Amino acid sequence: MKKRINPYALRITAYYVLIAGLWIFFSDRLLALMVVDPDLQNDLQTYKGLFFVSLTGLLLFWELSRSLNIRLHNEQQLLSSNNKLSALIEASPLAIITLDKDGRVMSWNPAAETMFGWKEHEVLGHLNPIVPEDKVLEFRQLQAQVKKGGSVSGAEVRRQRKDGSLCEVSLSTAAVHNEQGEVTGFVSFIADITEQKQKEEQLRFLSLHDALTGIYNRTYFEQEMRRLESGRFPRVGMIVCDLDGLKLYNDSLGHDVGDSLLQAAAQIIKSCFRESDVVARIGGDEFAVLLPDTDLNAVENACERIGKGIARYNEENGKLYLSMSIGFAVSEEPVKIAELFKEADNNMYAEKLRRNENVRNATTHILLKALTTRDFIGDGHGERMEDMVTDFAQSVKIPESRLDDIRMFARYHDIGKVGISESLLMKPEILGGGELEEVRRHSEIGHRIALSAPDIAHLAEWILKHHEWWDGSGYPLGLKGKDIPLECRLLAIVDAYDALTSKRPYRQPLSSEEAFRELRDFAGRQFDPKLVEAFIEMMQARDCKKVPIEI
């Protein structure tokens, strides 16, 4: 390519030629016309030459000064721009790296040092160190693309740090050209997007996984169902599992316990299947498993493994009872996956109905066991309550047909306390207002538990009302007088007597006579006054045969 003519030099030359030509052409003629004397002409020629030199010198000085000032100003502007660019590069959060055409590092800003770990002096003149060995081909392809006039903007690639760790980066690269338009190197702008990619991956994981159990969620499960609709696998199995009694655990022991059961169930199910099988939580208490390329025998064996896993869990965790209803279906020929799911779901519900009563009773007995393991009821309170309330019921002529229910009522009346914090139940100090309200919830919790268990469902109303007071100031309904069931009035007196004569975290036990005085003090307020006298008379004559008292 030809060199460009300097415009400043061209302008000065043009000025000089123009002025000199005009001077030569006009000055001699003008002098000849004005002066006839040859000697004078010679003298004037000398002055004319001096004048010409002075004039052209001034003109050249003016033009050169102007041109040099412009050039100096431009150089200062360029220097200022370069300084700003350097400051920008130095302060940039992006790693800015320039390479020559052979891939050797020409510049390396502080952000590059921070991002990749190499200091500038360690990399200058060396081949670009941030390209991993398995990405060299990719790097060369990007360079070739840029050399051919293409561009790389926001390419997400993997690069390496000095310590050998890898990072995800967003890469933009452009070619650097010389005056002849030839590629002499490359400049790259690099942003570390490792954290962003991790967050994206985390969001993707959360969008397809259940947050509580860590297994797949319904969204992913339905995606896989649609994928298998393509008929890639001739045989597909479907298993649906429903966690029994979850609501009962949530209502009685709290959602933390229910959540732990869900997590245990998820791990048991997941442990029974291959990596290629899709195990998902598809509802609050429902799980499903999608098994591509399987048969009936394999599905039945998987269900058996789940059952064994549940049994093993119950053996190792006596405080909670885990139970699942399981249904399955297998297609031996292409079928709509939604229909297969419906079949498995129907089979699961049929299984749940078949065994529901046994499961709920077993769950209730586990809750009662949890209650009796607590210190406040572990000192024979339950047995004493059953014996005393049965004797009391007989003494006031309750029919024999109702005595078994009353005995069971005494056993289960406080079952709702499994849902109350043990720290509150065992607190040695007097409870505050909010704490007292929390403890009082046990009547309602027990009511819900009883309704869920066929064995004691008929006791639910008594469990709800066993803390009502004769004067209407009890809880939770504020019933008074004979609106309170007789069984609850009997139990209230027996419960109070046993509490008064037993050691508690906040006081020592009272004697029988002291307890009788306390009962009489609250007769007509907390207790049925006639029943208080009947109870005291029964207790005083317990070892003697007495005629039952009419009330």
C-alpha positions in Angstrom: 0.0 0.0 0.0 1.4 3.5 -1.0 2.3 5.9 1.8 -0.1 8.8 2.2 1.2 12.3 1.5 1.4 14.5 4.6 -1.3 17.2 4.2 0.7 19.7 6.2 3.8 19.4 4.0 1.6 19.6 0.9 0.0 22.8 2.1 3.3 24.5 3.0 4.8 23.6 -0.4 1.8 24.9 -2.2 1.9 28.2 -0.4 5.6 28.6 -1.2 5.2 27.8 -4.9 2.3 30.1 -5.2 3.9 33.1 -3.5 7.2 32.6 -5.3 5.6 32.2 -8.7 3.5 35.3 -8.2 6.4 37.3 -6.8 8.7 36.4 -9.7 6.1 37.0 -12.3 4.8 40.4 -11.1 7.7 41.9 -9.1 10.2 42.1 -12.0 7.6 43.6 -14.4 6.4 46.1 -11.8 10.0 47.1 -11.0 10.9 47.6 -14.7 7.9 49.8 -15.2 8.5 52.0 -12.2 12.4 52.3 -12.3 14.4 53.1 -15.4 17.9 53.6 -13.8 19.7 50.2 -14.0 21.8 50.9 -10.9 18.7 51.6 -8.9 17.0 48.5 -10.4 19.9 46.4 -9.1 19.7 47.9 -5.6 15.9 47.4 -5.6 16.4 43.8 -6.8 18.4 43.2 -3.6 15.8 44.7 -1.4 13.1 42.8 -3.3 14.9 39.6 -2.6 15.3 40.4 1.0 11.6 41.3 1.2 10.7 38.1 -0.5 12.7 36.0 1.9 11.3 37.9 4.9 7.7 37.5 3.6 8.0 33.8 2.8 9.8 33.2 6.1 7.0 34.9 8.0 4.4 32.9 6.1 6.3 29.7 6.6 6.7 30.4 10.3 3.0 31.1 10.7 2.0 28.0 8.8 4.6 25.8 10.6 3.6 27.2 14.0 -0.1 26.5 13.3 0.6 23.0 12.0 2.9 22.2 14.9 0.4 23.5 17.4 -2.4 21.4 15.9 -0.1 18.4 15.9 0.9 19.0 19.5 -2.7 19.4 20.5 -3.6 16.2 18.7 -0.7 14.4 20.4 -1.8 15.7 23.8 -5.4 14.6 23.0 -4.1 11.2 22.0 -1.9 11.0 25.1 -4.9 11.9 27.2 -7.1 9.3 25.5 -4.4 6.7 25.9 -4.1 7.6 29.6 -7.8 7.3 30.0 -7.9 4.0 28.1 -5.0 2.7 30.3 -6.8 3.8 33.4 -10.0 2.2 32.1 -8.2 -1.0 31.4 -6.5 -1.0 34.8 -9.7 -0.3 36.6 -11.9 -2.6 34.5 -13.6 -5.5 36.4 -13.2 -7.4 33.1 -10.0 -9.3 32.4 -8.5 -7.6 29.3 -5.8 -9.5 27.5 -4.1 -8.7 24.3 -2.3 -11.4 22.3 0.0 -11.2 19.2 -1.0 -13.2 16.1 0.9 -16.2 17.5 -1.1 -16.2 20.7 1.5 -14.8 23.0 0.4 -12.4 25.8 1.2 -8.7 25.0 -0.8 -7.1 27.9 -2.5 -8.4 31.0 -4.6 -6.1 33.3 -5.0 -6.3 37.1 -8.5 -7.9 36.7 -6.8 -10.7 34.7 -4.3 -11.2 37.6 -7.2 -11.4 40.1 -9.3 -13.6 37.9 -6.7 -16.2 36.8 -3.9 -15.8 39.4 -0.9 -15.1 37.2 1.0 -11.8 37.6 1.6 -9.8 34.4 5.4 -10.4 34.4 4.7 -14.2 34.6 2.7 -14.3 31.3 4.1 -11.5 29.1 5.7 -13.0 26.0 4.3 -16.5 26.8 1.5 -18.4 25.1 -1.9 -17.7 26.6 -1.9 -19.8 29.9 -5.6 -19.7 30.6 -6.6 -22.2 27.9 -7.0 -25.7 29.2 -5.5 -28.5 27.2 -8.8 -29.9 26.2 -9.9 -26.5 25.0 -6.9 -25.6 22.7 -8.7 -26.7 19.6 -11.7 -24.5 20.5 -9.4 -21.6 21.2 -7.7 -21.9 17.8 -11.1 -22.1 16.0 -12.2 -18.9 17.7 -9.0 -17.2 16.6 -9.4 -18.4 13.0 -13.0 -17.1 13.1 -11.8 -13.7 14.2 -9.0 -13.6 11.7 -11.5 -14.1 8.9 -13.4 -11.0 9.9 -15.8 -12.7 12.2 -16.3 -11.8 15.8 -16.7 -13.5 19.2 -19.2 -11.8 21.5 -20.3 -13.2 24.9 -19.1 -16.8 24.1 -19.5 -18.9 27.3 -16.3 -21.0 27.6 -14.3 -22.7 30.3 -10.8 -21.4 31.2 -8.3 -22.4 33.9 -6.7 -20.5 36.8 -3.1 -20.7 38.0 -4.0 -23.2 40.7 -5.5 -25.5 38.1 -9.1 -24.9 38.9 -11.6 -24.2 36.1 -13.9 -21.2 35.8 -16.8 -20.4 33.5 -16.2 -17.1 31.6 -18.0 -14.9 29.0 -15.5 -14.2 26.3 -15.6 -11.4 23.7 -12.6 -11.2 21.2 -11.8 -8.8 18.4 -8.8 -8.6 15.9 -6.2 -5.9 16.1 -5.1 -4.6 12.6 -2.1 -2.5 11.5 -2.2 0.4 9.0 -2.1 -2.1 6.1 -5.2 -3.9 7.5 -3.3 -7.0 8.5 -4.2 -8.9 11.7 -1.4 -8.3 14.2 -3.1 -9.7 17.3 -6.2 -10.1 19.4 -7.8 -8.3 22.3 -10.2 -10.2 24.6 -12.6 -9.0 27.2 -13.4 -11.7 29.8 -16.0 -11.8 32.6 -16.0 -14.5 35.2 -19.5 -16.0 35.2 -18.8 -19.0 37.5 -21.0 -17.9 40.3 -23.8 -16.9 37.8 -23.6 -20.4 36.2 -23.7 -22.0 39.6 -26.8 -20.0 40.5 -28.4 -20.9 37.1 -27.6 -24.6 37.8 -29.0 -24.3 41.3 -32.2 -22.7 39.9 -32.4 -25.4 37.3 -32.0 -28.0 40.0 -34.6 -26.4 42.2 -37.0 -26.1 39.3 -36.8 -29.9 38.7 -36.3 -31.2 42.3 -38.4 -31.2 45.4 -36.8 -28.8 47.9 -37.6 -30.9 51.0 -36.6 -34.4 49.8 -34.1 -33.6 47.1 -35.7 -36.0 44.6 -37.4 -35.0 41.4 -40.6 -32.9 41.5 -43.8 -33.2 39.6 -42.6 -30.8 36.9 -39.7 -33.1 35.9 -41.9 -36.2 36.4 -44.4 -34.9 33.9 -41.6 -34.0 31.4 -40.4 -37.6 31.6 -43.9 -38.9 31.1 -44.2 -36.9 27.9 -40.8 -38.0 26.8 -41.7 -41.7 27.2 -44.9 -41.1 25.3 -42.7 -41.2 22.1 -42.7 -45.0 22.4 -38.9 -45.4 22.7 -39.5 -48.1 25.3 -42.0 -50.9 24.6 -42.6 -51.6 28.3 -43.0 -49.0 31.0 -43.7 -49.5 34.7 -45.3 -47.0 37.1 -45.4 -47.1 40.9 -47.4 -44.7 43.0 -46.7 -44.5 46.8 -48.8 -42.5 49.3 -47.4 -41.7 52.8 -50.1 -42.9 55.3 -51.1 -40.7 58.3 -49.0 -37.6 57.3 -51.8 -35.2 58.3 -52.1 -36.9 61.7 -48.4 -36.5 62.3 -48.5 -32.9 61.1 -51.5 -32.1 63.4 -50.2 -33.8 66.4 -46.3 -33.7 66.4 -45.9 -30.7 64.1 -44.8 -30.3 60.5 -41.1 -30.8 61.4 -41.9 -34.4 62.2 -44.0 -34.8 59.1 -41.2 -33.4 57.0 -38.7 -35.9 58.5 -41.1 -38.7 57.6 -41.3 -37.4 54.0 -37.5 -37.3 53.8 -37.2 -40.8 55.1 -39.8 -42.1 52.7 -38.1 -40.4 49.8 -34.7 -41.9 50.7 -36.2 -45.4 51.1 -37.9 -45.2 47.7 -34.9 -43.8 46.0 -32.6 -46.5 47.3 -34.8 -49.2 45.7 -34.3 -48.0 42.1 -31.8 -47.6 39.3 -30.3 -44.2 38.3 -32.3 -44.4 35.0 -35.6 -44.7 36.9 -37.4 -41.5 37.7 -38.3 -41.1 41.4 -40.3 -38.0 42.2 -42.5 -36.4 44.9 -45.6 -35.4 43.0 -47.8 -34.2 45.8 -47.8 -33.4 49.5 -47.7 -37.0 50.6 -47.5 -38.8 47.3 -44.5 -40.2 45.4 -44.2 -41.8 42.0 -41.6 -43.8 40.1 -41.4 -44.1 36.4 -39.5 -47.2 35.2 -38.6 -47.3 31.5 -37.8 -50.7 29.9 -39.1 -52.9 32.7 -41.5 -55.8 33.3 -44.1 -56.9 35.8 -41.7 -59.0 37.8 -39.2 -56.2 38.2 -41.9 -53.8 39.4 -43.2 -56.3 41.9 -39.7 -56.9 43.2 -39.2 -53.1 43.5 -42.4 -52.8 45.6 -41.2 -55.6 47.8 -37.9 -53.7 48.3 -39.8 -50.6 49.4 -41.8 -52.7 51.9 -38.6 -54.1 53.4 -37.1 -50.6 53.6 -40.1 -49.4 55.5 -40.0 -52.3 57.9 -36.3 -51.7 58.5 -37.0 -48.0 59.2 -39.7 -48.8 61.7 -37.5 -51.3 63.5 -34.7 -48.7 63.8 -37.0 -45.7 64.6 -39.5 -46.8 67.2 -40.7 -43.3 68.0 -42.4 -42.9 64.6 -44.4 -45.3 62.4 -43.8 -45.0 58.7 -46.4 -46.6 56.4 -47.0 -46.2 52.7 -49.8 -47.4 50.4 -48.4 -48.6 47.1 -50.0 -49.2 43.7 -48.4 -50.1 40.4 -49.1 -50.7 36.8 -47.0 -52.1 33.8 -47.6 -51.6 30.1 -46.5 -54.5 27.9 -47.3 -52.5 24.8 -47.3 -48.8 23.9 -49.9 -47.0 26.0 -50.6 -43.4 27.1 -48.4 -42.8 30.1 -51.2 -40.7 31.7 -53.5 -43.8 31.6 -50.7 -45.9 33.1 -50.3 -43.4 35.9 -54.1 -43.4 36.5 -54.1 -47.2 36.8 -51.3 -47.2 39.3 -52.9 -44.4 41.3 -56.2 -46.3 41.4 -54.4 -49.4 42.6 -52.7 -47.4 45.3 -56.0 -46.0 46.6 -57.5 -49.4 46.6 -54.6 -50.6 48.8 -55.0 -47.6 51.1 -58.7 -48.3 51.6 -58.0 -52.0 52.3 -55.4 -51.3 55.1 -56.4 -47.8 56.2 -58.0 -48.7 59.5 -55.0 -50.8 60.6 -52.6 -48.1 59.6 -54.4 -45.4 61.5 -54.7 -47.5 64.6 -51.0 -48.4 64.5 -50.1 -44.7 64.1 -52.3 -43.8 67.1 -50.6 -46.4 69.3 -47.2 -45.1 68.3 -48.3 -41.6 69.3 -49.5 -43.0 72.7 -46.2 -44.8 73.1 -44.4 -41.5 72.4 -46.6 -39.9 75.1 -45.9 -42.5 77.7 -42.1 -42.2 77.2 -42.2 -38.6 78.5 -41.4 -38.0 82.1 -44.7 -36.4 83.0 -46.6 -39.6 82.2 -43.8 -42.1 82.8 -44.4 -42.5 86.5 -47.6 -44.7 86.4 -49.9 -41.7 85.8 -51.8 -43.5 83.0 -52.4 -46.7 84.9 -53.5 -44.9 88.1 -55.9 -42.8 86.0 -57.4 -45.9 84.4 -57.9 -47.7 87.7 -59.3 -44.6 89.6 -61.6 -43.4 86.9 -63.0 -46.9 86.4 -63.6 -47.3 90.2 -65.1 -43.8 90.3 -67.5 -44.6 87.3 -68.6 -47.8 89.1 -69.2 -46.0 92.3 -71.6 -43.6 90.6 -73.4 -46.4 88.8 -72.1 -45.9 85.3 -73.3 -48.9 83.3 -70.8 -51.7 82.9 -71.1 -51.4 79.1 -69.4 -48.0 79.2 -66.6 -48.8 81.6 -64.2 -50.0 78.8 -64.7 -46.8 77.0 -64.1 -44.8 80.2 -60.9 -46.8 80.8 -59.8 -46.1 77.3 -60.6 -42.4 77.7 -58.4 -42.3 80.7 -55.6 -43.8 78.7 -55.9 -41.5 75.7 -57.3 -38.3 77.1 -53.9 -36.5 77.0 -52.7 -37.9 73.7 -52.8 -34.4 72.2 -49.8 -33.5 74.4 -47.5 -35.3 71.9 -48.0 -32.2 69.8 -46.8 -29.9 72.6 -43.1 -29.0 73.2 -41.7 -31.2 76.0 -39.8 -28.2 77.3 -43.2 -26.5 78.0 -44.7 -29.6 79.5 -41.7 -30.1 81.8 -41.1 -26.4 82.6 -40.6 -26.0 86.4 -41.8 -22.4 86.5 -45.4 -21.2 86.1 -46.2 -20.9 82.4 -46.7 -17.5 80.8 -49.9 -16.5 78.9 -48.6 -17.5 75.5 -47.1 -20.7 76.9 -50.3 -21.6 78.6 -52.3 -21.1 75.5 -49.9 -23.4 73.6 -50.3 -26.2 76.2 -54.1 -25.8 76.1 -54.0 -26.7 72.4 -53.5 -30.4 73.4 -57.3 -30.9 73.7 -57.9 -29.9 70.1 -54.8 -31.8 68.9 -56.0 -34.9 70.8 -59.5 -34.5 69.2 -58.0 -34.5 65.7 -55.9 -37.6 66.5 -58.8 -39.5 67.9 -61.0 -38.7 64.8 -58.2 -40.1 62.6 -58.0 -43.4 64.5 -61.0 -45.8 64.3 -60.2 -47.5 67.6 -60.7 -44.3 69.6 -62.8 -42.1 67.2 -65.8 -42.5 69.5 -63.7 -40.9 72.3 -62.9 -37.7 70.3 -65.7 -35.6 71.9 -64.6 -36.5 75.4 -60.9 -35.8 74.6 -61.9 -32.4 73.3 -63.9 -31.5 76.4 -62.0 -33.0 79.3 -60.7 -29.6 80.4 -64.1 -27.8 80.6 -64.9 -26.3 84.0 -68.2 -26.6 85.9 -68.6 -22.8 85.9 -67.9 -22.4 82.2 -64.4 -20.9 82.5 -62.6 -24.0 81.0 -61.4 -24.6 77.5 -61.7 -25.0 74.6 -65.5 -24.5 74.2 -66.4 -22.8 77.5 -69.1 -25.4 78.4 -70.6 -25.3 81.9 -72.6 -27.6 84.2 -74.2 -30.7 82.8 -73.4 -29.6 79.3 -70.0 -31.1 80.0 -70.2 -34.9 79.4 -70.4 -36.9 82.6 -67.3 -38.9 81.6 -65.3 -35.6 81.3 -66.5 -34.4 84.8 -65.4 -37.7 86.3 -62.0 -37.6 84.6 -61.4 -34.0 85.6 -61.6 -34.8 89.3 -59.5 -38.0 89.0 -56.9 -36.2 86.9 -56.7 -33.3 89.4 -56.3 -35.6 92.4 -53.6 -37.6 90.7 -51.7 -34.4 89.8 -52.0 -33.1 93.3 -50.7 -36.2 94.9 -47.9 -36.8 92.4 -44.5 -35.1 92.2 -44.3 -32.4 89.6 -41.3 -30.3 88.3 -42.7 -27.3 90.0 -43.8 -28.7 93.4 -43.8 -31.7 95.8 -46.8 -34.0 96.1 -49.7 -33.3 98.5 -51.2 -35.8 101.0 -54.6 -37.2 100.3 -56.3 -35.0 102.9 -54.6 -31.9 101.4 -55.7 -32.9 97.9 -59.3 -33.4 99.2 -59.3 -29.8 100.5 -58.0 -28.5 97.2 -60.8 -30.4 95.3 -63.4 -29.0 97.7 -62.0 -25.5 97.2 -62.6 -25.8 93.4 -66.0 -27.6 93.7 -68.6 -25.5 91.9 -65.9 -23.7 89.9 -63.8 -26.3 88.2 -65.5 -29.5 89.3 -69.1 -30.8 89.7 -69.6 -30.4 93.5 -71.7 -33.6 93.9 -69.0 -35.6 92.1 -66.3 -34.1 94.2 -68.0 -35.4 97.4 -68.7 -38.7 95.7 -65.0 -39.1 94.8 -63.7 -38.1 98.2 -66.1 -40.6 99.8 -65.0 -43.3 97.4 -61.3 -42.7 98.0 -61.7 -42.6 101.8 -63.6 -45.9 101.7 -61.7 -47.5 98.8 -60.6 -50.4 100.8 -64.0 -51.0 102.3 -67.2 -52.1 100.5 -69.6 -49.2 100.1 -73.0 -48.9 98.6 -72.7 -47.0 95.3 -73.8 -43.4 95.7 -76.8 -42.2 93.6 -76.2 -38.9 91.8 
